[in-house]
Amino acid sequence: MGEVTRQVMTQFWEEHSQNATVEEMMLDSSAELLSLEEKPEIILLLPCLDGLSVLELGAGMGRYTGHLAKLASHVTAVDFMPNFIEKNREDNGFRGNITFLQADVTNLDLPKESFDFIFSNWLFMYLTDAELVALTQKLLAWLKPGGYLFFRESCFFQSGDKERTFNPTVYRTPAQYNLLLTSATSVSGDSGFEIVMSRSVQTYIKIKKNQNQVCWLLQRVPRVPDGHKGYNTFQQFLDNQQYSRRGILRYEKIFGEGFVSTGGLETTKEFISMLNLRPGQRVIDVGCGIGGGDFYMAKTYGVEVLGMDLSSNMVEIAMERAFTEKTPLVQFEIGDATRRCFSEGSFDVVYSRDTILHINDKEALFRRFYSWIKPGGKLLITDYCCGERPWAPVFQEYVKQRGYILYTPQEYGQFLEKAGFVNVQAQDRTEQFVNVLNTELSRTRDIKQQFIENFSEEDYKYIIDGWKEKQHRCSLGDQRWGLFYAEKPLEILS
């Protein structure tokens, strides 16, 4: 089966590589324009490559090879079509730090832990699932510990408009790529990939109204046995437990359309008003959920918003809503805030609602936020917090079961100050939290029949019991809710 597949793929690319043009390689009549605009966009998503050893798979005629070679100590550029390799060599061979290799990646053999970074553009969609899993194992072997993999694929359906006599391309969903790449482990089983970032290529949205060009940045990390309650990654734990698609929509029914955080639109309006947003500012929403707050900020204040969430289910729903919201100022990505890198001063505001409870090293995260924000920029967070220890057993069990890492509002504020923020406000908003819980409970009871019809009696009981338990934990003084506002100094003292 595999041999037949490789023959078919070879035949396909022999047909579309005869003249080694960018139109042939991208299979699109608008290739020149698309390439001109997407190349800088893709480059901005890559980690720092200075002095690194890079492997480029599916290098084609070298659209990215030259840029990679400018930064890296060495690039190994691989493609299995001779015409593309020769064109790449012709255009980039003068650089002197590139090895050009004609090979089929399914048969490629390279030294272990020999690369810091692997780059692949439109390659995995020409592999079967079995071939992709086998290649993923090889990628883990070739990468050094902590190394990164960047790849980009066409998802769902064909994007290019070039006529094809046959098309053997495998158009997977983003969710299928997420599962295939993060489920695979090294041969020894001690390492695997975790997602740092995944998002649609904005150039294709802008030029072709196509959200199905998707790219990923993954990192090779150690696999910890039972580190995520039986799941390979924390993301898989989230998507299969608290943030299953059904669970998300169930929460939305209570919080209000577009929202999965306490108070929905009402608290969103209140807290965002504290930021004095202005048109043209850039906001990053860490733990964006299904995007309600992002659409509100963009429509009300004219700001650009990047909504980032580690749950692929959340981002998938948010992107579905973006079709109807038609708000070009809002973009979404699957992203791990503890690993995601942005240039210094990329945003005017960091905003986050009830998300950071999942993250262990909050001080390190806040230092990241500090670097992302421009001088004079602002931060606003709400999050689950806790009272002073010792906690009641019921609260201890709740925190353990959810895997939360909680601190008192005062400790939270201290973390922000240590990260360099000024004008820090650390407010205990538990009373407001309890009032909102009462409102949401009442609203849920009012729509009981409709809720049961949309979900089930069991789901209704889950929400009612869950909200009552929150009220009880708050009454014990153990569960708290905090609001945190801070600013980055206009002038940074050295």
C-alpha positions, 0 to 999 in steps of 0.5 A: 500500500505504501509503495503504491502511494509513493508511486502515485505521489511521485507521478503527481509531482512529476506532472507539476514540477516540469518547469520548476515555477512558483505557480507549479509548486504552489499549484495556484495561478496567484502564486506570485502574490500569495508568496510575496505576502505569506512569506514574511507572515510565516517567517514571523511565526518562526523561533529565533534561528540564529546559529542553529542547525536546520532541516527543511523538508519539502523544500521545493524550489527554495522559497524559504531556504535562502531565509533559513540559511541567512540565519542558521549555521547550516540548512539541509534542504530536502525535496524528492523532485529533481527539478525543484532541488536544482532550481533551489541550488541554482538560486541559493547554492552561493550561500555555502551553508546549505546541503541540497538533498534529493530524497523521499522523506519516508526513506530518509535516514539522518543522524539522531539529535542533529537538528535544532529546528525542522521546517516543513511546508506542504509535505505532510498532506502527501503522506498517508496517516501511517507514513506521517506517524512513522515520519513523526517518530523520525522527526523526534529522533532527528531533533535535539531535546527542546527543538522545534518543528514548524509545518504548514498544510492545506486542510479540509479541501484543495486551496490552489486553483491549478487544474489537476488530472488527478489529486492524491492529496490528503486533506486532513482537518486541523484536529487530525493533525493535532492528534497524529503529531501529539500522540506519536512518541519517540521510539524509546517513548520518553519524548513527544511533541506538544503544540506551541502554536497553530493558526490559519495563514492570514494571507490566504484569508485576506486574498482568497477568503480561505481559512484552511491553510493552517500552520503549526509550531511544535516542540519536542518535550519529555513525556512524563508518565501520567503527567496529564492524568493519562493523556499524552499532553495537557492540551489533550487533557483539556480537550477530552475533559473539562473542555470537550466540545459538548462541555464548552457549549454547555458552559456557553448556555449558562454564560451567554452566547460567545462566552465561557467565563464568569459573568459573560458579556456583563463582566466583560464590559465592566472589566474591558472599560478599565483599559481605555482601549483606542482604535488601532491598539493590539490586544492579546487574549490569553485563554480566549475561549470561544471568542465572545470577548474578542469580538466585543473588543474589536467591534466596540473599540476598533482594536486588533485582537489575537485570541489564543487558547490551548484548547483546540476545541475552543479555537475551533468553535471561535473560528466557526463564529468568526465566519458569522461575526465577519470581524477581520480585526480578530484572529485566533490561534491554538497557543501555549502561553508558556512557550509562545514567543512574540517580539518585545512590545508586540501588544498594547494590552494583555487580557485573560479571563479565568485561564491562568489557574491552569499554569504552574509558574505564574511569575515566569508567565507574567515576565513573558506578558511583561515583555509582550506589552509595549511601555505604558501598556496594560494587563487585565486578568481575572482568575480563580484564586484561593484563601489562606491554607489550610483548605477544607478537604472538599476544596483540596479534592476539587483543586486536585481533580481539576489540576489547578494551581491557585494562589491568594489574590495578594500573592497573585499581585506580588507575582505581577510586581516581581515581574516588573509591573507597576500600579498593580491592583489585586482585588478580591472579587469573590462577593461579585463572583457569588452574586454572578453565580446566583444570577446564573443559577437562576437563569439556568433554572428558568431555561431548564426545559430548553437546556435539557432538550439541547443537552440532557437531564444529566447535563442540567444536574451537572451545572446546577450542582457545580454552581452550588458547589462553587457557592459552598466553597466560596462560603468556606473562604477557600475559593476566591475570585480575583481581578488584577490590573497592572501597567508596564512602566513608560520608562524602563529603568536600567 
